[in-house]
Amino acid sequence: MKAAYKALIAGVVGAAILGLLIVSILGSTQYLTVSELYKKDLIGREVVVTGKVVNGTIIYRGGYIEFIIYDENSTNLESVKVVYTGSENIHVYDGAIVVAKGKFNGTAIIATEVLTKCPSTYEPVEVKE
């Protein structure tokens, strides 16, 4: 009885670990840099890419916005166009650090989500002793 009980517990624990592993792999989002985007075969796939907006590239067109982001940590300064087609208004500005989620077509990311890092408005508070 003890051996069967131990086997049952080992089976349950093993199944739980396998389940957690599958959920973590399928549910994890890997953020790519623009440089990494070009190093992998990702054409036609859903990607999440982070980069910095190139100054002067933001264009608002009827129903969508497009801009170019680049990898500021790369020596090659690779860049990619982002075309945002989502329904929410977004605030993109020159030099903003953005995360774009969408399909990569080989030359552009057709984004359904764009997150921007807000400029810092933090002011240190003077501590009185």
N, CA, C and O atoms as CSV, one atom per row, in Angstrom:
chain,resi,resn,atom,element,x,y,z
A,1,MET,N,N,0.824,-1.205,0.000
A,1,MET,CA,C,0.000,0.000,0.000
A,1,MET,C,C,0.862,1.261,0.000
A,1,MET,O,O,0.530,2.246,-0.660
A,2,LYS,N,N,1.957,1.227,0.735
A,2,LYS,CA,C,2.830,2.390,0.782
A,2,LYS,C,C,3.449,2.670,-0.575
A,2,LYS,O,O,3.562,3.836,-0.953
A,3,ALA,N,N,3.849,1.664,-1.315
A,3,ALA,CA,C,4.469,1.853,-2.631
A,3,ALA,C,C,3.449,2.438,-3.601
A,3,ALA,O,O,3.793,3.316,-4.392
A,4,ALA,N,N,2.225,1.979,-3.558
A,4,ALA,CA,C,1.173,2.503,-4.444
A,4,ALA,C,C,0.873,3.957,-4.089
A,4,ALA,O,O,0.675,4.786,-4.976
A,5,TYR,N,N,0.839,4.264,-2.801
A,5,TYR,CA,C,0.590,5.626,-2.341
A,5,TYR,C,C,1.700,6.569,-2.801
A,5,TYR,O,O,1.429,7.681,-3.253
A,6,LYS,N,N,2.961,6.118,-2.682
A,6,LYS,CA,C,4.097,6.919,-3.122
A,6,LYS,C,C,4.073,7.131,-4.637
A,6,LYS,O,O,4.392,8.218,-5.121
A,7,ALA,N,N,3.696,6.096,-5.378
A,7,ALA,CA,C,3.615,6.209,-6.840
A,7,ALA,C,C,2.522,7.196,-7.243
A,7,ALA,O,O,2.696,7.965,-8.188
A,8,LEU,N,N,1.402,7.176,-6.530
A,8,LEU,CA,C,0.302,8.103,-6.809
A,8,LEU,C,C,0.738,9.545,-6.544
A,8,LEU,O,O,0.479,10.435,-7.354
A,9,ILE,N,N,1.388,9.766,-5.428
A,9,ILE,CA,C,1.855,11.115,-5.096
A,9,ILE,C,C,2.895,11.581,-6.115
A,9,ILE,O,O,2.855,12.727,-6.561
A,10,ALA,N,N,3.831,10.695,-6.486
A,10,ALA,CA,C,4.844,11.054,-7.479
A,10,ALA,C,C,4.192,11.390,-8.817
A,10,ALA,O,O,4.619,12.319,-9.502
A,11,GLY,N,N,3.157,10.636,-9.191
A,11,GLY,CA,C,2.443,10.899,-10.444
A,11,GLY,C,C,1.736,12.240,-10.424
A,11,GLY,O,O,1.782,12.977,-11.408
A,12,VAL,N,N,1.078,12.569,-9.313
A,12,VAL,CA,C,0.362,13.838,-9.180
A,12,VAL,C,C,1.343,15.006,-9.201
A,12,VAL,O,O,1.106,16.006,-9.880
A,13,VAL,N,N,2.433,14.884,-8.467
A,13,VAL,CA,C,3.441,15.947,-8.437
A,13,VAL,C,C,4.068,16.119,-9.821
A,13,VAL,O,O,4.269,17.244,-10.278
A,14,GLY,N,N,4.372,15.018,-10.478
A,14,GLY,CA,C,4.948,15.085,-11.820
A,14,GLY,C,C,4.000,15.742,-12.814
A,14,GLY,O,O,4.428,16.546,-13.642
A,15,ALA,N,N,2.711,15.405,-12.737
A,15,ALA,CA,C,1.716,16.015,-13.628
A,15,ALA,C,C,1.578,17.506,-13.349
A,15,ALA,O,O,1.434,18.303,-14.276
A,16,ALA,N,N,1.622,17.883,-12.082
A,16,ALA,CA,C,1.522,19.302,-11.729
A,16,ALA,C,C,2.721,20.080,-12.260
A,16,ALA,O,O,2.561,21.177,-12.795
A,17,ILE,N,N,3.910,19.524,-12.118
A,17,ILE,CA,C,5.115,20.194,-12.620
A,17,ILE,C,C,5.057,20.311,-14.132
A,17,ILE,O,O,5.380,21.364,-14.681
A,18,LEU,N,N,4.654,19.251,-14.813
A,18,LEU,CA,C,4.533,19.295,-16.270
A,18,LEU,C,C,3.507,20.340,-16.702
A,18,LEU,O,O,3.734,21.084,-17.657
A,19,GLY,N,N,2.380,20.392,-15.996
A,19,GLY,CA,C,1.354,21.393,-16.311
A,19,GLY,C,C,1.863,22.812,-16.142
A,19,GLY,O,O,1.615,23.664,-16.994
A,20,LEU,N,N,2.568,23.075,-15.060
A,20,LEU,CA,C,3.136,24.405,-14.826
A,20,LEU,C,C,4.171,24.765,-15.881
A,20,LEU,O,O,4.247,25.915,-16.315
A,21,LEU,N,N,4.959,23.796,-16.289
A,21,LEU,CA,C,5.964,24.035,-17.319
A,21,LEU,C,C,5.307,24.402,-18.645
A,21,LEU,O,O,5.751,25.332,-19.319
A,22,ILE,N,N,4.262,23.687,-19.023
A,22,ILE,CA,C,3.551,23.971,-20.270
A,22,ILE,C,C,2.912,25.350,-20.227
A,22,ILE,O,O,3.008,26.107,-21.193
A,23,VAL,N,N,2.265,25.683,-19.126
A,23,VAL,CA,C,1.629,27.000,-18.992
A,23,VAL,C,C,2.660,28.111,-19.050
A,23,VAL,O,O,2.424,29.140,-19.682
A,24,SER,N,N,3.802,27.919,-18.402
A,24,SER,CA,C,4.821,28.977,-18.409
A,24,SER,C,C,5.424,29.159,-19.792
A,24,SER,O,O,5.733,30.284,-20.183
A,25,ILE,N,N,5.597,28.080,-20.535
A,25,ILE,CA,C,6.157,28.195,-21.883
A,25,ILE,C,C,5.156,28.841,-22.830
A,25,ILE,O,O,5.514,29.744,-23.585
A,26,LEU,N,N,3.908,28.388,-22.799
A,26,LEU,CA,C,2.900,28.921,-23.715
A,26,LEU,C,C,2.462,30.328,-23.345
A,26,LEU,O,O,2.098,31.115,-24.219
A,27,GLY,N,N,2.493,30.645,-22.079
A,27,GLY,CA,C,2.005,31.941,-21.640
A,27,GLY,C,C,3.058,33.020,-21.550
A,27,GLY,O,O,2.733,34.183,-21.309
A,28,SER,N,N,4.306,32.663,-21.739
A,28,SER,CA,C,5.351,33.661,-21.600
A,28,SER,C,C,5.488,34.476,-22.874
A,28,SER,O,O,5.362,33.957,-23.984
A,29,THR,N,N,5.744,35.743,-22.694
A,29,THR,CA,C,5.955,36.638,-23.820
A,29,THR,C,C,7.410,37.033,-23.835
A,29,THR,O,O,7.938,37.546,-22.848
A,30,GLN,N,N,8.054,36.795,-24.954
A,30,GLN,CA,C,9.453,37.159,-25.077
A,30,GLN,C,C,9.533,38.492,-25.796
A,30,GLN,O,O,9.083,38.621,-26.934
A,31,TYR,N,N,10.103,39.478,-25.133
A,31,TYR,CA,C,10.295,40.779,-25.737
A,31,TYR,C,C,11.572,40.739,-26.557
A,31,TYR,O,O,12.632,40.374,-26.051
A,32,LEU,N,N,11.468,41.114,-27.818
A,32,LEU,CA,C,12.621,41.134,-28.708
A,32,LEU,C,C,13.091,42.563,-28.908
A,32,LEU,O,O,12.300,43.503,-28.837
A,33,THR,N,N,14.371,42.718,-29.156
A,33,THR,CA,C,14.870,44.009,-29.614
A,33,THR,C,C,14.737,44.010,-31.137
A,33,THR,O,O,14.482,42.966,-31.737
A,34,VAL,N,N,14.905,45.153,-31.753
A,34,VAL,CA,C,14.835,45.230,-33.209
A,34,VAL,C,C,15.933,44.360,-33.822
A,34,VAL,O,O,15.701,43.702,-34.836
A,35,SER,N,N,17.102,44.348,-33.233
A,35,SER,CA,C,18.201,43.517,-33.739
A,35,SER,C,C,17.829,42.043,-33.715
A,35,SER,O,O,18.087,41.323,-34.680
A,36,GLU,N,N,17.225,41.586,-32.622
A,36,GLU,CA,C,16.824,40.187,-32.511
A,36,GLU,C,C,15.728,39.827,-33.508
A,36,GLU,O,O,15.652,38.687,-33.965
A,37,LEU,N,N,14.899,40.777,-33.840
A,37,LEU,CA,C,13.821,40.553,-34.804
A,37,LEU,C,C,14.376,40.085,-36.141
A,37,LEU,O,O,13.804,39.199,-36.777
A,38,TYR,N,N,15.472,40.668,-36.565
A,38,TYR,CA,C,16.061,40.325,-37.854
A,38,TYR,C,C,16.948,39.079,-37.804
A,38,TYR,O,O,17.259,38.503,-38.846
A,39,LYS,N,N,17.354,38.663,-36.617
A,39,LYS,CA,C,18.217,37.496,-36.499
A,39,LYS,C,C,17.425,36.186,-36.513
A,39,LYS,O,O,18.009,35.115,-36.675
A,40,LYS,N,N,16.118,36.262,-36.347
A,40,LYS,CA,C,15.281,35.063,-36.299
A,40,LYS,C,C,14.317,35.079,-37.480
A,40,LYS,O,O,14.019,36.137,-38.033
A,41,ASP,N,N,13.834,33.901,-37.860
A,41,ASP,CA,C,12.870,33.791,-38.950
A,41,ASP,C,C,11.476,34.022,-38.376
A,41,ASP,O,O,10.807,33.070,-37.975
A,42,LEU,N,N,11.039,35.264,-38.334
A,42,LEU,CA,C,9.777,35.607,-37.687
A,42,LEU,C,C,8.742,36.196,-38.642
A,42,LEU,O,O,7.710,36.697,-38.194
A,43,ILE,N,N,8.995,36.147,-39.931
A,43,ILE,CA,C,8.051,36.710,-40.897
A,43,ILE,C,C,6.724,35.962,-40.805
A,43,ILE,O,O,6.677,34.732,-40.856
A,44,GLY,N,N,5.649,36.735,-40.666
A,44,GLY,CA,C,4.313,36.171,-40.553
A,44,GLY,C,C,3.929,35.741,-39.151
A,44,GLY,O,O,2.845,35.197,-38.942
A,45,ARG,N,N,4.802,35.978,-38.193
A,45,ARG,CA,C,4.532,35.563,-36.820
A,45,ARG,C,C,4.193,36.755,-35.930
A,45,ARG,O,O,4.538,37.898,-36.226
A,46,GLU,N,N,3.512,36.454,-34.843
A,46,GLU,CA,C,3.207,37.443,-33.811
A,46,GLU,C,C,4.487,37.726,-33.030
A,46,GLU,O,O,5.150,36.797,-32.570
A,47,VAL,N,N,4.839,39.003,-32.878
A,47,VAL,CA,C,6.054,39.394,-32.170
A,47,VAL,C,C,5.733,40.503,-31.182
A,47,VAL,O,O,4.731,41.207,-31.306
A,48,VAL,N,N,6.604,40.636,-30.207
A,48,VAL,CA,C,6.557,41.755,-29.262
A,48,VAL,C,C,7.958,42.362,-29.269
A,48,VAL,O,O,8.915,41.741,-28.805
A,49,VAL,N,N,8.068,43.585,-29.800
A,49,VAL,CA,C,9.374,44.197,-30.016
A,49,VAL,C,C,9.452,45.518,-29.270
A,49,VAL,O,O,8.501,46.300,-29.267
A,50,THR,N,N,10.580,45.757,-28.647
A,50,THR,CA,C,10.794,47.013,-27.959
A,50,THR,C,C,11.883,47.805,-28.681
A,50,THR,O,O,12.852,47.235,-29.183
A,51,GLY,N,N,11.712,49.108,-28.723
A,51,GLY,CA,C,12.686,49.970,-29.382
A,51,GLY,C,C,12.405,51.430,-29.088
A,51,GLY,O,O,11.454,51.765,-28.381
A,52,LYS,N,N,13.230,52.280,-29.629
A,52,LYS,CA,C,13.117,53.723,-29.422
A,52,LYS,C,C,12.648,54.370,-30.719
A,52,LYS,O,O,13.143,54.032,-31.794
A,53,VAL,N,N,11.695,55.298,-30.627
A,53,VAL,CA,C,11.133,55.962,-31.805
A,53,VAL,C,C,12.167,56.901,-32.413
A,53,VAL,O,O,12.754,57.735,-31.724
A,54,VAL,N,N,12.376,56.747,-33.722
A,54,VAL,CA,C,13.300,57.614,-34.453
A,54,VAL,C,C,12.644,58.986,-34.606
A,54,VAL,O,O,11.498,59.084,-35.045
A,55,ASN,N,N,13.365,60.032,-34.247
A,55,ASN,CA,C,12.838,61.396,-34.337
A,55,ASN,C,C,12.390,61.719,-35.763
A,55,ASN,O,O,13.088,61.416,-36.731
A,56,GLY,N,N,11.219,62.338,-35.873
A,56,GLY,CA,C,10.709,62.803,-37.155
A,56,GLY,C,C,10.057,61.738,-38.024
A,56,GLY,O,O,9.750,62.006,-39.185
A,57,THR,N,N,9.834,60.528,-37.492
A,57,THR,CA,C,9.251,59.469,-38.320
A,57,THR,C,C,7.773,59.206,-38.049
A,57,THR,O,O,7.171,58.351,-38.698
A,58,ILE,N,N,7.190,59.918,-37.112
A,58,ILE,CA,C,5.797,59.657,-36.740
A,58,ILE,C,C,4.869,60.286,-37.771
A,58,ILE,O,O,4.941,61.484,-38.043
A,59,ILE,N,N,3.994,59.454,-38.343
A,59,ILE,CA,C,3.029,59.917,-39.345
A,59,ILE,C,C,1.637,59.439,-38.928
A,59,ILE,O,O,1.401,58.243,-38.760
A,60,TYR,N,N,0.729,60.389,-38.765
A,60,TYR,CA,C,-0.662,60.046,-38.484
A,60,TYR,C,C,-1.403,60.008,-39.808
A,60,TYR,O,O,-1.407,60.985,-40.556
A,61,ARG,N,N,-2.025,58.885,-40.092
A,61,ARG,CA,C,-2.824,58.749,-41.302
A,61,ARG,C,C,-4.234,58.387,-40.873
A,61,ARG,O,O,-4.447,57.947,-39.743
A,62,GLY,N,N,-5.194,58.567,-41.762
A,62,GLY,CA,C,-6.573,58.242,-41.419
A,62,GLY,C,C,-6.723,56.829,-40.887
A,62,GLY,O,O,-6.609,55.866,-41.647
A,63,GLY,N,N,-6.975,56.691,-39.608
A,63,GLY,CA,C,-7.220,55.388,-39.019
A,63,GLY,C,C,-6.009,54.654,-38.480
A,63,GLY,O,O,-6.173,53.635,-37.808
A,64,TYR,N,N,-4.821,55.117,-38.740
A,64,TYR,CA,C,-3.651,54.453,-38.186
A,64,TYR,C,C,-2.487,55.430,-38.043
A,64,TYR,O,O,-2.511,56.545,-38.564
A,65,ILE,N,N,-1.468,54.967,-37.315
A,65,ILE,CA,C,-0.259,55.758,-37.104
A,65,ILE,C,C,0.931,54.881,-37.456
A,65,ILE,O,O,0.919,53.680,-37.184
A,66,GLU,N,N,1.943,55.460,-38.051
A,66,GLU,CA,C,3.161,54.707,-38.329
A,66,GLU,C,C,4.376,55.492,-37.862
A,66,GLU,O,O,4.381,56.723,-37.844
A,67,PHE,N,N,5.406,54.743,-37.484
A,67,PHE,CA,C,6.656,55.337,-37.023
A,67,PHE,C,C,7.727,54.271,-37.109
A,67,PHE,O,O,7.429,53.099,-37.338
A,68,ILE,N,N,8.963,54.673,-36.929
A,68,ILE,CA,C,10.092,53.748,-36.994
A,68,ILE,C,C,10.737,53.671,-35.618
A,68,ILE,O,O,10.939,54.681,-34.945
A,69,ILE,N,N,11.057,52.433,-35.218
A,69,ILE,CA,C,11.787,52.234,-33.965
A,69,ILE,C,C,13.136,51.599,-34.276
A,69,ILE,O,O,13.307,50.929,-35.295
A,70,TYR,N,N,14.087,51.825,-33.380
A,70,TYR,CA,C,15.415,51.244,-33.555
A,70,TYR,C,C,15.927,50.708,-32.229
A,70,TYR,O,O,15.414,51.022,-31.155
A,71,ASP,N,N,16.958,49.887,-32.350
A,71,ASP,CA,C,17.603,49.293,-31.189
A,71,ASP,C,C,18.779,50.181,-30.806
A,71,ASP,O,O,19.827,50.141,-31.450
A,72,GLU,N,N,18.605,50.975,-29.768
A,72,GLU,CA,C,19.651,51.931,-29.399
A,72,GLU,C,C,20.897,51.271,-28.819
A,72,GLU,O,O,21.937,51.919,-28.700
A,73,ASN,N,N,20.810,50.002,-28.461
A,73,ASN,CA,C,21.973,49.310,-27.903
A,73,ASN,C,C,22.748,48.526,-28.954
A,73,ASN,O,O,23.741,47.875,-28.630
A,74,SER,N,N,22.312,48.580,-30.196
A,74,SER,CA,C,22.977,47.850,-31.268
A,74,SER,C,C,24.004,48.744,-31.952
A,74,SER,O,O,23.799,49.948,-32.103
A,75,THR,N,N,25.103,48.137,-32.360
A,75,THR,CA,C,26.106,48.903,-33.099
A,75,THR,C,C,25.683,49.110,-34.547
A,75,THR,O,O,26.181,50.015,-35.218
A,76,ASN,N,N,24.758,48.268,-35.035
A,76,ASN,CA,C,24.287,48.385,-36.424
A,76,ASN,C,C,23.075,49.308,-36.559
A,76,ASN,O,O,22.691,49.665,-37.673
A,77,LEU,N,N,22.475,49.693,-35.444
A,77,LEU,CA,C,21.297,50.563,-35.412
A,77,LEU,C,C,20.190,50.092,-36.363
A,77,LEU,O,O,19.670,50.871,-37.162
A,78,GLU,N,N,19.840,48.800,-36.263
A,78,GLU,CA,C,18.732,48.275,-37.056
A,78,GLU,C,C,17.448,48.988,-36.678
A,78,GLU,O,O,17.269,49.401,-35.532
A,79,SER,N,N,16.551,49.131,-37.656
A,79,SER,CA,C,15.273,49.784,-37.389
A,79,SER,C,C,14.167,49.022,-38.094
A,79,SER,O,O,14.420,48.247,-39.016
A,80,VAL,N,N,12.938,49.251,-37.653
A,80,VAL,CA,C,11.776,48.620,-38.262
A,80,VAL,C,C,10.598,49.585,-38.169
A,80,VAL,O,O,10.439,50.300,-37.180
A,81,LYS,N,N,9.782,49.591,-39.210
A,81,LYS,CA,C,8.576,50.422,-39.209
A,81,LYS,C,C,7.496,49.724,-38.382
A,81,LYS,O,O,7.353,48.502,-38.422
A,82,VAL,N,N,6.748,50.518,-37.641
A,82,VAL,CA,C,5.595,50.025,-36.885
A,82,VAL,C,C,4.374,50.728,-37.443
A,82,VAL,O,O,4.346,51.955,-37.540
A,83,VAL,N,N,3.364,49.951,-37.810
A,83,VAL,CA,C,2.091,50.500,-38.268
A,83,VAL,C,C,1.042,50.053,-37.257
A,83,VAL,O,O,0.706,48.872,-37.178
A,84,TYR,N,N,0.528,51.008,-36.487
A,84,TYR,CA,C,-0.450,50.695,-35.446
A,84,TYR,C,C,-1.847,50.846,-36.014
A,84,TYR,O,O,-2.233,51.913,-36.490
A,85,THR,N,N,-2.597,49.755,-35.953
A,85,THR,CA,C,-3.952,49.746,-36.502
A,85,THR,C,C,-5.011,49.566,-35.428
A,85,THR,O,O,-6.177,49.330,-35.743
A,86,GLY,N,N,-4.623,49.674,-34.172
A,86,GLY,CA,C,-5.564,49.461,-33.070
A,86,GLY,C,C,-6.585,50.569,-32.962
A,86,GLY,O,O,-6.472,51.620,-33.594
A,87,SER,N,N,-7.582,50.304,-32.146
A,87,SER,CA,C,-8.682,51.261,-32.016
A,87,SER,C,C,-8.434,52.322,-30.952
A,87,SER,O,O,-9.087,53.366,-30.959
A,88,GLU,N,N,-7.506,52.072,-30.042
A,88,GLU,CA,C,-7.250,53.032,-28.971
A,88,GLU,C,C,-6.310,54.138,-29.445
A,88,GLU,O,O,-5.417,53.910,-30.261
A,89,ASN,N,N,-6.529,55.326,-28.922
A,89,ASN,CA,C,-5.593,56.419,-29.199
A,89,ASN,C,C,-4.331,56.176,-28.388
A,89,ASN,O,O,-4.390,55.846,-27.203
A,90,ILE,N,N,-3.201,56.340,-29.035
A,90,ILE,CA,C,-1.932,56.184,-28.330
A,90,ILE,C,C,-1.154,57.472,-28.462
A,90,ILE,O,O,-1.342,58.236,-29.408
A,91,HIS,N,N,-0.290,57.701,-27.514
A,91,HIS,CA,C,0.552,58.895,-27.552
A,91,HIS,C,C,1.982,58.449,-27.806
A,91,HIS,O,O,2.664,57.974,-26.898
A,92,VAL,N,N,2.428,58.604,-29.037
A,92,VAL,CA,C,3.805,58.273,-29.414
A,92,VAL,C,C,4.524,59.582,-29.658
A,92,VAL,O,O,3.965,60.495,-30.266
A,93,TYR,N,N,5.750,59.686,-29.192
A,93,TYR,CA,C,6.511,60.925,-29.369
A,93,TYR,C,C,7.948,60.580,-29.739
A,93,TYR,O,O,8.416,59.471,-29.480
A,94,ASP,N,N,8.634,61.525,-30.340
A,94,ASP,CA,C,10.028,61.330,-30.737
A,94,ASP,C,C,10.861,60.891,-29.539
A,94,ASP,O,O,10.796,61.498,-28.470
A,95,GLY,N,N,11.638,59.838,-29.727
A,95,GLY,CA,C,12.523,59.353,-28.675
A,95,GLY,C,C,11.860,58.469,-27.641
A,95,GLY,O,O,12.523,58.012,-26.710
A,96,ALA,N,N,10.556,58.213,-27.781
A,96,ALA,CA,C,9.853,57.374,-26.810
A,96,ALA,C,C,10.331,55.934,-26.904
A,96,ALA,O,O,10.657,55.449,-27.987
A,97,ILE,N,N,10.370,55.264,-25.783
A,97,ILE,CA,C,10.633,53.835,-25.768
A,97,ILE,C,C,9.276,53.158,-25.847
A,97,ILE,O,O,8.401,53.399,-25.014
A,98,VAL,N,N,9.104,52.301,-26.863
A,98,VAL,CA,C,7.815,51.662,-27.083
A,98,VAL,C,C,7.955,50.147,-27.125
A,98,VAL,O,O,9.028,49.604,-27.385
A,99,VAL,N,N,6.838,49.487,-26.861
A,99,VAL,CA,C,6.706,48.054,-27.048
A,99,VAL,C,C,5.572,47.876,-28.043
A,99,VAL,O,O,4.451,48.323,-27.801
A,100,ALA,N,N,5.862,47.220,-29.165
A,100,ALA,CA,C,4.869,47.008,-30.214
A,100,ALA,C,C,4.582,45.519,-30.330
A,100,ALA,O,O,5.497,44.706,-30.454
A,101,LYS,N,N,3.289,45.169,-30.288
A,101,LYS,CA,C,2.871,43.769,-30.426
A,101,LYS,C,C,2.057,43.642,-31.696
A,101,LYS,O,O,1.086,44.372,-31.891
A,102,GLY,N,N,2.447,42.717,-32.562
A,102,GLY,CA,C,1.721,42.507,-33.795
A,102,GLY,C,C,2.443,41.516,-34.690
A,102,GLY,O,O,3.364,40.827,-34.253
A,103,LYS,N,N,2.018,41.449,-35.948
A,103,LYS,CA,C,2.635,40.520,-36.907
A,103,LYS,C,C,3.737,41.225,-37.675
A,103,LYS,O,O,3.598,42.375,-38.092
A,104,PHE,N,N,4.837,40.504,-37.851
A,104,PHE,CA,C,5.979,41.023,-38.600
A,104,PHE,C,C,5.868,40.516,-40.031
A,104,PHE,O,O,5.817,39.307,-40.258
A,105,ASN,N,N,5.832,41.430,-40.998
A,105,ASN,CA,C,5.676,41.023,-42.397
A,105,ASN,C,C,6.998,41.032,-43.173
A,105,ASN,O,O,7.006,40.883,-44.395
A,106,GLY,N,N,8.093,41.203,-42.470
A,106,GLY,CA,C,9.400,41.229,-43.114
A,106,GLY,C,C,9.977,42.626,-43.231
A,106,GLY,O,O,11.196,42.799,-43.253
A,107,THR,N,N,9.098,43.635,-43.307
A,107,THR,CA,C,9.556,45.020,-43.374
A,107,THR,C,C,8.927,45.903,-42.306
A,107,THR,O,O,9.448,46.974,-41.995
A,108,ALA,N,N,7.811,45.458,-41.747
A,108,ALA,CA,C,7.109,46.265,-40.741
A,108,ALA,C,C,6.384,45.362,-39.753
A,108,ALA,O,O,6.078,44.204,-40.039
A,109,ILE,N,N,6.120,45.932,-38.582
A,109,ILE,CA,C,5.275,45.267,-37.594
A,109,ILE,C,C,3.893,45.890,-37.723
A,109,ILE,O,O,3.731,47.094,-37.526
A,110,ILE,N,N,2.905,45.083,-38.051
A,110,ILE,CA,C,1.525,45.551,-38.112
A,110,ILE,C,C,0.972,45.342,-36.708
A,110,ILE,O,O,0.510,44.256,-36.356
A,111,ALA,N,N,1.030,46.403,-35.922
A,111,ALA,CA,C,0.783,46.310,-34.481
A,111,ALA,C,C,-0.692,46.473,-34.133
A,111,ALA,O,O,-1.397,47.321,-34.680
A,112,THR,N,N,-1.124,45.642,-33.213
A,112,THR,CA,C,-2.464,45.759,-32.650
A,112,THR,C,C,-2.416,46.364,-31.255
A,112,THR,O,O,-3.435,46.794,-30.715
A,113,GLU,N,N,-1.209,46.392,-30.675
A,113,GLU,CA,C,-1.009,47.016,-29.363
A,113,GLU,C,C,0.318,47.762,-29.368
A,113,GLU,O,O,1.317,47.263,-29.885
A,114,VAL,N,N,0.323,48.946,-28.795
A,114,VAL,CA,C,1.551,49.713,-28.622
A,114,VAL,C,C,1.523,50.324,-27.231
A,114,VAL,O,O,0.569,51.003,-26.851
A,115,LEU,N,N,2.571,50.076,-26.489
A,115,LEU,CA,C,2.725,50.676,-25.164
A,115,LEU,C,C,3.887,51.646,-25.222
A,115,LEU,O,O,4.924,51.347,-25.813
A,116,THR,N,N,3.717,52.800,-24.613
A,116,THR,CA,C,4.812,53.761,-24.562
A,116,THR,C,C,5.197,54.013,-23.119
A,116,THR,O,O,4.357,54.022,-22.220
A,117,LYS,N,N,6.470,54.214,-22.923
A,117,LYS,CA,C,6.958,54.577,-21.596
A,117,LYS,C,C,6.783,56.076,-21.466
A,117,LYS,O,O,7.290,56.844,-22.283
A,118,CYS,N,N,6.072,56.483,-20.448
A,118,CYS,CA,C,5.814,57.911,-20.253
A,118,CYS,C,C,7.094,58.623,-19.835
A,118,CYS,O,O,7.927,58.053,-19.130
A,119,PRO,N,N,7.247,59.865,-20.271
A,119,PRO,CA,C,8.418,60.615,-19.817
A,119,PRO,C,C,8.368,60.780,-18.310
A,119,PRO,O,O,7.293,60.925,-17.728
A,120,SER,N,N,9.496,60.757,-17.703
A,120,SER,CA,C,9.547,60.816,-16.250
A,120,SER,C,C,9.128,62.185,-15.742
A,120,SER,O,O,9.631,63.219,-16.180
A,121,THR,N,N,8.205,62.157,-14.815
A,121,THR,CA,C,7.800,63.397,-14.157
A,121,THR,C,C,8.189,63.345,-12.683
A,121,THR,O,O,7.728,64.145,-11.868
A,122,TYR,N,N,9.044,62.387,-12.368
A,122,TYR,CA,C,9.475,62.217,-10.994
A,122,TYR,C,C,10.364,63.355,-10.553
A,122,TYR,O,O,11.355,63.685,-11.204
A,123,GLU,N,N,9.999,63.938,-9.458
A,123,GLU,CA,C,10.824,64.977,-8.842
A,123,GLU,C,C,11.190,64.468,-7.455
A,123,GLU,O,O,10.295,64.136,-6.678
A,124,PRO,N,N,12.448,64.398,-7.124
A,124,PRO,CA,C,12.803,63.916,-5.793
A,124,PRO,C,C,12.225,64.828,-4.704
A,124,PRO,O,O,12.238,66.054,-4.811
A,125,VAL,N,N,11.735,64.194,-3.687
A,125,VAL,CA,C,11.164,64.944,-2.559
A,125,VAL,C,C,12.268,65.161,-1.534
A,125,VAL,O,O,13.016,64.247,-1.187
A,126,GLU,N,N,12.342,66.390,-1.068
A,126,GLU,CA,C,13.344,66.711,-0.052
A,126,GLU,C,C,12.916,66.138,1.282
A,126,GLU,O,O,11.812,66.405,1.756
A,127,VAL,N,N,13.796,65.347,1.888
A,127,VAL,CA,C,13.488,64.734,3.160
A,127,VAL,C,C,13.998,65.641,4.273
A,127,VAL,O,O,15.170,66.014,4.306
A,128,LYS,N,N,13.084,65.987,5.188
A,128,LYS,CA,C,13.471,66.843,6.314
A,128,LYS,C,C,13.684,65.970,7.530
A,128,LYS,O,O,12.877,65.095,7.843
A,129,GLU,N,N,14.772,66.223,8.201
A,129,GLU,CA,C,15.082,65.446,9.406
A,129,GLU,C,C,14.793,66.211,10.638
A,129,GLU,O,O,14.997,65.704,11.741
